[in-house]
Amino acid sequence: MEKINVKLVGPDSLYPIRKNLAVGTSVRITKDEGNKFSNTALKVLYNDQIIGFVGEKEDVSEGTISAKELHNMFTDNEFFTAVITSVLPTARNNTPMVLHVLVNPVVNNMDGTEEMSDVKIELGIGGTRAANKELASLTADVAIEENPIQAIITVEGDKIIVGYNGGKGGSIRKDDMLKVIGHDTIAELDYSRFVSFLETERAGKNKPASIEVSMDGKKKLVATLQLSVSEVDELFKVKGEGIAAEMERILNEGITTKENLERIVAVMEDANFEEDMIIRLLATFIIYTEDWKERIPNEPETLFIGEELVYDVLFYAGMGSKGRHLLFEGDKGLGKNHLAEQAAWMLQRPLVEISVNIGSDNSSILGTQTVTYDTDGRMNIGFDPQVLLDGAEVGAIVVMDEFNTGLAEVFSGLNSLWDKRRRLTVAGYKTIEAHRNFLTIATMNPFYTATSDLNEATAERFIPIIFDGQVQIKKIIKGHFPEVKAPYVDSIVTVYKDMIAMRNNGRIDDKSITIRGLIDAAEATLYGMGLQRALITNVANRARDIDDRRSITSLIKDNVASN
């Protein structure tokens, strides 16, 4: 598309601010309805102040067009964005400027009186120079200009295209959604929702929206889109309506039942989730294919007890493509898998599990190559992916149980899937692009035998969620059996703490510690059994090693009186 330039004219005495505008400054050109001198007059605005008019026929110089010619390119309710490219010398009391007009015209959803908000969306610009002919010139211009460069964005299918100098200046992918500035109701903007908003409100095909392009500290191009007040409400949903709006969307799309959805929201509210967090979590609910939908758990018979841990898990899971994978660390029996199952239910995501062990290798974690022969005897080599790869693509929660029993070198090859790149190239198969809902929950008991330290780079990609045994045991007993006497609960926690100390000192094996036995002992006291006897039968007697059994029995007798 050809470049369009116009001349900005008008006396300096009427528009003194113009003298302060430098080359590279972006301005807006709009119709001047009711102008008594010309019905094709176009006024030029900087920060909503008139700084002059587009020159008429007699003002046209080589390389520029007249106001009338540009006016004919307008339709109703539109404006052009332009950039000052040069200041022309003159002896008269005016400072004409040449403006480069960014075509096409931008649809002006604001009627001229719409109040602009302080909310801005930052978007990373990427793409190859081969596919984006103006990317090199956009990068070069931004690098030398002190102020942001004006450009446009349009929507083509599910892609956001950056326009510059009449050509493609790059694209914005789902991984390039950087952040929302000036708005406190959502931490991350979902890509598909943003594309839908642009297409219907601001930047549908042939309806570009104006952006400013600058360069961040890493020399990468960043586009900034400013929103009007009404657009903020449309895009983010105003407070008080967001939960209801998201629930309505979920029900309309048939993602889950009304009863189940209301129950999920009630559990979130009972756990003191902030309204903004609930909206953010509901916004991640999507439709899965039937085979994956079958893997979404039902509500657990009993909810996990430990609101802080539930909050932490769902907070990070709700961050979408900026989210973090989680490492559940704690003794067996503290509910690590229980919490993973509850999180999958509350997020309505499929849940799959991988049992990790010392023999886990790339084939068992990723998949294996397959060899088949067609009817002509020709050999075909394929690939049979494991559930980790499939789960990453569809947006499932993948639990990797006993994570620290696997080999560190196997997991180090998965780091690109677990960091912000969220992609993994599998030799002989393809590059896996992880869905924004994909979440890995690795579980580990640091004191299991045959465990190894995690690779440092792998460990850095997970947020540790610590299951404190003493805290959790007390919460579980009080949650399930509130009638158990408080001194009994304290004694049970003391026995557990001393058993941990014995294990750490090598006096008993980790396998001899049973959280479930401690909980069962608490329940037994409700039926009249003394605490000492309940602990011996449910805890000490479960130890398979005879010496461990004797040591634990002695420990119980030392700490708990016989009754």
ChimeraX attribute file (.defattr): number of C-alpha atoms within 10 A of each C-alpha:
attribute: neighborCount
match mode: 1-to-1
recipient: residues
	/A:1	8
	/A:2	8
	/A:3	13
	/A:4	17
	/A:5	23
	/A:6	27
	/A:7	26
	/A:8	26
	/A:9	21
	/A:10	18
	/A:11	15
	/A:12	17
	/A:13	10
	/A:14	12
	/A:15	16
	/A:16	13
	/A:17	13
	/A:18	22
	/A:19	13
	/A:20	6
	/A:21	16
	/A:22	15
	/A:23	16
	/A:24	21
	/A:25	18
	/A:26	24
	/A:27	23
	/A:28	21
	/A:29	24
	/A:30	22
	/A:31	22
	/A:32	15
	/A:33	12
	/A:34	10
	/A:35	12
	/A:36	8
	/A:37	7
	/A:38	13
	/A:39	13
	/A:40	20
	/A:41	22
	/A:42	26
	/A:43	22
	/A:44	24
	/A:45	18
	/A:46	16
	/A:47	9
	/A:48	10
	/A:49	14
	/A:50	17
	/A:51	23
	/A:52	25
	/A:53	22
	/A:54	29
	/A:55	25
	/A:56	20
	/A:57	13
	/A:58	7
	/A:59	16
	/A:60	17
	/A:61	14
	/A:62	7
	/A:63	11
	/A:64	18
	/A:65	19
	/A:66	21
	/A:67	24
	/A:68	17
	/A:69	13
	/A:70	20
	/A:71	17
	/A:72	9
	/A:73	12
	/A:74	17
	/A:75	11
	/A:76	8
	/A:77	15
	/A:78	19
	/A:79	22
	/A:80	24
	/A:81	25
	/A:82	25
	/A:83	21
	/A:84	21
	/A:85	17
	/A:86	15
	/A:87	17
	/A:88	12
	/A:89	10
	/A:90	9
	/A:91	6
	/A:92	9
	/A:93	10
	/A:94	21
	/A:95	20
	/A:96	25
	/A:97	23
	/A:98	23
	/A:99	27
	/A:100	22
	/A:101	25
	/A:102	23
	/A:103	24
	/A:104	20
	/A:105	24
	/A:106	24
	/A:107	22
	/A:108	20
	/A:109	15
	/A:110	16
	/A:111	9
	/A:112	12
	/A:113	6
	/A:114	13
	/A:115	12
	/A:116	14
	/A:117	15
	/A:118	13
	/A:119	17
	/A:120	18
	/A:121	20
	/A:122	19
	/A:123	23
	/A:124	22
	/A:125	22
	/A:126	20
	/A:127	16
	/A:128	12
	/A:129	14
	/A:130	9
	/A:131	12
	/A:132	19
	/A:133	17
	/A:134	20
	/A:135	26
	/A:136	14
	/A:137	14
	/A:138	23
	/A:139	19
	/A:140	11
	/A:141	16
	/A:142	20
	/A:143	17
	/A:144	8
	/A:145	14
	/A:146	13
	/A:147	16
	/A:148	20
	/A:149	22
	/A:150	25
	/A:151	26
	/A:152	28
	/A:153	29
	/A:154	25
	/A:155	23
	/A:156	14
	/A:157	12
	/A:158	13
	/A:159	15
	/A:160	24
	/A:161	26
	/A:162	29
	/A:163	27
	/A:164	22
	/A:165	21
	/A:166	18
	/A:167	17
	/A:168	20
	/A:169	27
	/A:170	27
	/A:171	23
	/A:172	20
	/A:173	17
	/A:174	20
	/A:175	16
	/A:176	16
	/A:177	21
	/A:178	16
	/A:179	17
	/A:180	19
	/A:181	14
	/A:182	11
	/A:183	14
	/A:184	10
	/A:185	18
	/A:186	19
	/A:187	17
	/A:188	18
	/A:189	21
	/A:190	18
	/A:191	20
	/A:192	12
	/A:193	13
	/A:194	15
	/A:195	22
	/A:196	17
	/A:197	16
	/A:198	21
	/A:199	20
	/A:200	12
	/A:201	17
	/A:202	24
	/A:203	24
	/A:204	21
	/A:205	16
	/A:206	15
	/A:207	23
	/A:208	27
	/A:209	26
	/A:210	29
	/A:211	23
	/A:212	17
	/A:213	26
	/A:214	22
	/A:215	18
	/A:216	10
	/A:217	6
	/A:218	6
	/A:219	11
	/A:220	13
	/A:221	20
	/A:222	23
	/A:223	25
	/A:224	21
	/A:225	17
	/A:226	19
	/A:227	18
	/A:228	17
	/A:229	15
	/A:230	16
	/A:231	20
	/A:232	18
	/A:233	14
	/A:234	12
	/A:235	16
	/A:236	19
	/A:237	19
	/A:238	14
	/A:239	12
	/A:240	10
	/A:241	13
	/A:242	21
	/A:243	22
	/A:244	12
	/A:245	15
	/A:246	20
	/A:247	20
	/A:248	13
	/A:249	16
	/A:250	21
	/A:251	13
	/A:252	10
	/A:253	12
	/A:254	12
	/A:255	16
	/A:256	17
	/A:257	11
	/A:258	14
	/A:259	8
	/A:260	15
	/A:261	19
	/A:262	12
	/A:263	14
	/A:264	19
	/A:265	19
	/A:266	13
	/A:267	14
	/A:268	21
	/A:269	13
	/A:270	10
	/A:271	14
	/A:272	13
	/A:273	19
	/A:274	12
	/A:275	18
	/A:276	17
	/A:277	20
	/A:278	22
	/A:279	25
	/A:280	25
	/A:281	25
	/A:282	24
	/A:283	22
	/A:284	21
	/A:285	20
	/A:286	17
	/A:287	15
	/A:288	18
	/A:289	8
	/A:290	8
	/A:291	9
	/A:292	18
	/A:293	17
	/A:294	13
	/A:295	18
	/A:296	21
	/A:297	19
	/A:298	14
	/A:299	16
	/A:300	12
	/A:301	7
	/A:302	9
	/A:303	15
	/A:304	22
	/A:305	20
	/A:306	17
	/A:307	14
	/A:308	10
	/A:309	16
	/A:310	20
	/A:311	17
	/A:312	14
	/A:313	22
	/A:314	20
	/A:315	18
	/A:316	17
	/A:317	27
	/A:318	26
	/A:319	21
	/A:320	23
	/A:321	25
	/A:322	20
	/A:323	20
	/A:324	23
	/A:325	22
	/A:326	22
	/A:327	23
	/A:328	27
	/A:329	20
	/A:330	19
	/A:331	22
	/A:332	21
	/A:333	18
	/A:334	23
	/A:335	19
	/A:336	24
	/A:337	20
	/A:338	15
	/A:339	20
	/A:340	23
	/A:341	25
	/A:342	22
	/A:343	22
	/A:344	24
	/A:345	20
	/A:346	24
	/A:347	24
	/A:348	28
	/A:349	29
	/A:350	24
	/A:351	25
	/A:352	20
	/A:353	16
	/A:354	18
	/A:355	15
	/A:356	21
	/A:357	17
	/A:358	14
	/A:359	10
	/A:360	16
	/A:361	16
	/A:362	15
	/A:363	13
	/A:364	16
	/A:365	20
	/A:366	18
	/A:367	18
	/A:368	16
	/A:369	13
	/A:370	10
	/A:371	10
	/A:372	10
	/A:373	10
	/A:374	8
	/A:375	6
	/A:376	6
	/A:377	8
	/A:378	9
	/A:379	11
	/A:380	10
	/A:381	12
	/A:382	13
	/A:383	16
	/A:384	12
	/A:385	17
	/A:386	16
	/A:387	18
	/A:388	22
	/A:389	22
	/A:390	16
	/A:391	22
	/A:392	25
	/A:393	18
	/A:394	19
	/A:395	22
	/A:396	30
	/A:397	29
	/A:398	26
	/A:399	25
	/A:400	23
	/A:401	21
	/A:402	21
	/A:403	27
	/A:404	24
	/A:405	23
	/A:406	23
	/A:407	20
	/A:408	18
	/A:409	13
	/A:410	16
	/A:411	20
	/A:412	16
	/A:413	14
	/A:414	19
	/A:415	19
	/A:416	15
	/A:417	20
	/A:418	24
	/A:419	18
	/A:420	14
	/A:421	14
	/A:422	21
	/A:423	20
	/A:424	19
	/A:425	14
	/A:426	16
	/A:427	9
	/A:428	11
	/A:429	15
	/A:430	10
	/A:431	12
	/A:432	16
	/A:433	16
	/A:434	23
	/A:435	18
	/A:436	24
	/A:437	25
	/A:438	26
	/A:439	28
	/A:440	26
	/A:441	26
	/A:442	27
	/A:443	25
	/A:444	21
	/A:445	20
	/A:446	17
	/A:447	17
	/A:448	16
	/A:449	11
	/A:450	10
	/A:451	18
	/A:452	16
	/A:453	12
	/A:454	18
	/A:455	15
	/A:456	10
	/A:457	12
	/A:458	18
	/A:459	17
	/A:460	14
	/A:461	18
	/A:462	18
	/A:463	18
	/A:464	17
	/A:465	19
	/A:466	13
	/A:467	20
	/A:468	12
	/A:469	19
	/A:470	16
	/A:471	12
	/A:472	18
	/A:473	24
	/A:474	16
	/A:475	17
	/A:476	17
	/A:477	21
	/A:478	17
	/A:479	14
	/A:480	14
	/A:481	14
	/A:482	12
	/A:483	13
	/A:484	16
	/A:485	13
	/A:486	12
	/A:487	9
	/A:488	17
	/A:489	19
	/A:490	14
	/A:491	17
	/A:492	25
	/A:493	19
	/A:494	16
	/A:495	22
	/A:496	21
	/A:497	14
	/A:498	15
	/A:499	23
	/A:500	19
	/A:501	13
	/A:502	18
	/A:503	18
	/A:504	13
	/A:505	10
	/A:506	10
	/A:507	15
	/A:508	21
	/A:509	21
	/A:510	22
	/A:511	16
	/A:512	19
	/A:513	23
	/A:514	21
	/A:515	20
	/A:516	15
	/A:517	20
	/A:518	25
	/A:519	22
	/A:520	17
	/A:521	25
	/A:522	27
	/A:523	20
	/A:524	18
	/A:525	19
	/A:526	14
	/A:527	8
	/A:528	9
	/A:529	15
	/A:530	18
	/A:531	23
	/A:532	22
	/A:533	21
	/A:534	20
	/A:535	27
	/A:536	22
	/A:537	14
	/A:538	20
	/A:539	26
	/A:540	27
	/A:541	18
	/A:542	17
	/A:543	21
	/A:544	12
	/A:545	14
	/A:546	12
	/A:547	13
	/A:548	23
	/A:549	19
	/A:550	15
	/A:551	16
	/A:552	26
	/A:553	19
	/A:554	13
	/A:555	17
	/A:556	26
	/A:557	15
	/A:558	12
	/A:559	14
	/A:560	18
	/A:561	12
	/A:562	11
	/A:563	8
